[in-house]
Amino acid sequence: MIKLLGAVLCSAVVLAGTAGFKTYKNGYFSTSVPGWTLSAVTEDEEFGVYSTELVSPDSTRLAPAMIYVSYYAPGNALYADIPGFIKGMGGGAVTVKGNSVKPAVRSKAGKYSAKAFESTQVKFIPPDSPDAKEVRIREKHVLVADSKKKGFYVLRLFAGGSVYEKNLKVFNEVVAGFVRLK
């Protein structure tokens, strides 16, 4: 069953923070979040994936900027583990007609070892429209095993190429403040 919970209804707590960031905590993780809009909290028990979506105040249709923090529980229906997730996103270095995936590298999320990779894709917005605009989307994924190394977390920045660098700084703060609770 998928539960889409509004910010008011979710079991998350937003605590006071510093420099425009607040501590966001739910049953799966805690992290520092910017003054962005908490637009969705999804708990998909059927698939075993629990996600939070934050939207930048300067996000637009042609220059979106969002941060997702997801927990893939042990036995989730999508990816068995971090290598499976990376392979599902394109594996190693791949380039196809404007879309590319860089190889995963060692990284950190909070105090935890992580894997990180970046990708670029071209989308047409709105899709299936003769007036569609080509938009280059850049993503950064940071993956962290849970404490038992049976499930994992994905922290993801999804941003239009024109606003990627600006929002990468915010994403890096979210990653630095990450604490796993599972």
Summary of the structure (lengths in Angstrom):
residues: 182
radius of gyration: 16.2
end to end distance: 20.8
largest distance: 49.6
contacts: 558
relative contact order: 0.19
helix: 11%
strand: 48%
